[in-house]
Each structure stands twice: as structure tokens, then as C-alpha cells.
Amino acid sequence: MGKWKIIQTKGESEPWWFFDDWRKDITAVFECESKSDTIDQYIKKIGKLKKDFTYLKHKNYHTVAFWNPSEKVFCEACDDDLQIYHGLIIMCDDNLVDIKNEESVKKVLQ
């Protein structure tokens, strides 16, 4: 039995990049009892965020990015506007979880 969680992020890169400082983008961590509970909660959170954001993109189903084109932040170092992404990540024991065969997740991401 592992430690299941859903991590919510907000930052200038999609949640699957895991740059050295990616943890600074964490806005919430939701701990779950089991894999099935985690997937149920993940699906609910995806559904809510789909209502709030215009676009979404996923990577192997365990990470999802949401964004609205108007939500940007100016980067002084690069002298450009950067898109802000809101992300969800499923992990167990601090490892990404392969959920590509979960039909309920595939359905909500379509």
C-alpha cells in the first residue's frame, strides 16, 4: 500500500517537465486512501478544471495541464509574456503512476 496523492500546480511550465524547482509551483496536495480513490478524485478535479479553463493537454494521463490564453505573466529575463498553466499530477510514493489503461480517465480527458 503506497502513499497516494494528487498534486495541483500553477506555473509557467506544464506539470510534466519536473524542472529542479518544480515543487515551487505546488498549490495543493490531496492525499488519498487508495488508487481507486485517487483516480475518482482526479477525475472530479479534471472535470472542475475543464469548466474553468479553455484548453487542456495531458501527458500519459498522469499529468494534465489547463490554461486560458489570457492568463500570462511577464518574464523580465526573457522579455516576453509566459503562459500560466494549472496542473494536476497523480503520484504514489512520490512516483508518477501509469494510468493509461484507466478508461474513466481517458473519457474525462476527451
C-alpha positions as CSV (number, residue, x, y, z in Angstrom):
1,M,0.0,0.0,0.0
2,G,1.6,3.2,-1.1
3,K,1.0,6.9,-0.3
4,W,-1.3,8.2,-3.0
5,K,-1.7,11.8,-3.8
6,I,-2.9,14.4,-6.3
7,I,-0.7,17.4,-6.7
8,Q,-2.1,20.7,-8.0
9,T,0.3,23.2,-9.6
10,K,0.4,26.6,-11.1
11,G,3.3,28.0,-13.0
12,E,5.0,28.9,-16.3
13,S,5.6,25.3,-17.4
14,E,3.4,22.3,-17.9
15,P,3.3,19.9,-14.9
16,W,5.2,17.1,-16.7
17,W,8.5,19.0,-17.0
18,F,9.7,18.5,-13.4
19,F,12.5,21.1,-13.6
20,D,14.7,21.2,-10.5
21,D,12.4,23.8,-8.9
22,W,9.1,22.3,-9.9
23,R,7.9,22.0,-6.3
24,K,7.7,25.8,-6.0
25,D,4.7,25.6,-8.3
26,I,2.7,23.3,-6.0
27,T,-0.5,25.0,-4.8
28,A,-2.2,22.0,-3.1
29,V,-1.6,18.3,-2.2
30,F,-4.5,15.9,-1.8
31,E,-3.7,12.6,-0.1
32,C,-5.9,9.7,-0.9
33,E,-6.5,6.2,0.6
34,S,-6.1,4.0,-2.5
35,K,-5.5,4.0,-6.2
36,S,-9.3,3.9,-6.9
37,D,-10.0,6.8,-4.6
38,T,-7.1,8.8,-6.2
39,I,-8.5,8.2,-9.7
40,D,-12.0,9.1,-8.6
41,Q,-10.8,12.4,-7.1
42,Y,-8.5,13.1,-10.1
43,I,-11.5,12.7,-12.4
44,K,-13.5,15.1,-10.3
45,K,-10.7,17.7,-10.3
46,I,-10.3,17.4,-14.0
47,G,-14.0,17.9,-14.5
48,K,-13.9,21.1,-12.4
49,L,-10.8,22.5,-14.1
50,K,-12.3,21.8,-17.6
51,K,-15.1,24.2,-16.7
52,D,-12.7,26.9,-15.6
53,F,-10.1,26.7,-18.4
54,T,-10.3,26.9,-22.2
55,Y,-7.5,24.4,-23.0
56,L,-6.1,21.2,-21.6
57,K,-3.3,18.8,-22.6
58,H,-2.2,15.6,-20.9
59,K,0.9,13.6,-20.8
60,N,0.4,9.8,-20.3
61,Y,-2.8,10.6,-18.4
62,H,-1.0,11.1,-15.1
63,T,-0.3,14.8,-15.7
64,V,-2.7,17.3,-17.1
65,A,-2.2,21.0,-17.9
66,F,-5.0,23.5,-18.1
67,W,-4.8,27.1,-19.3
68,N,-6.6,30.2,-20.6
69,P,-4.7,32.2,-23.3
70,S,-5.3,35.5,-21.4
71,E,-3.5,34.3,-18.2
72,K,0.1,35.2,-18.7
73,V,2.9,36.6,-16.6
74,F,5.7,38.9,-17.9
75,C,9.2,37.4,-17.7
76,E,11.8,40.1,-17.3
77,A,14.7,37.8,-18.0
78,C,13.3,36.7,-21.4
79,D,11.5,40.0,-22.1
80,D,8.3,38.1,-23.0
81,D,4.9,37.0,-21.7
82,L,4.8,33.4,-20.5
83,Q,1.6,31.3,-20.3
84,I,0.4,30.3,-16.9
85,Y,-0.5,26.6,-16.6
86,H,-2.6,24.9,-13.9
87,G,-1.6,21.3,-13.5
88,L,-2.7,18.0,-11.9
89,I,-0.3,15.1,-11.2
90,I,-1.1,11.7,-9.8
91,M,1.7,10.1,-7.7
92,C,2.2,7.1,-5.4
93,D,5.2,7.2,-3.1
94,D,6.5,10.3,-5.0
95,N,6.5,8.4,-8.3
96,L,4.3,9.0,-11.3
97,V,1.6,6.4,-11.7
98,D,0.8,4.7,-15.1
99,I,-2.9,5.1,-15.6
100,K,-3.1,4.9,-19.4
101,N,-5.4,1.9,-19.2
102,E,-8.0,3.7,-16.9
103,E,-10.9,4.2,-19.3
104,S,-12.7,6.6,-16.9
105,V,-9.7,9.0,-17.0
106,K,-9.4,8.7,-20.8
107,K,-13.1,9.6,-21.1
108,V,-12.9,12.7,-18.9
109,L,-9.9,14.0,-20.8
110,Q,-11.6,13.8,-24.2
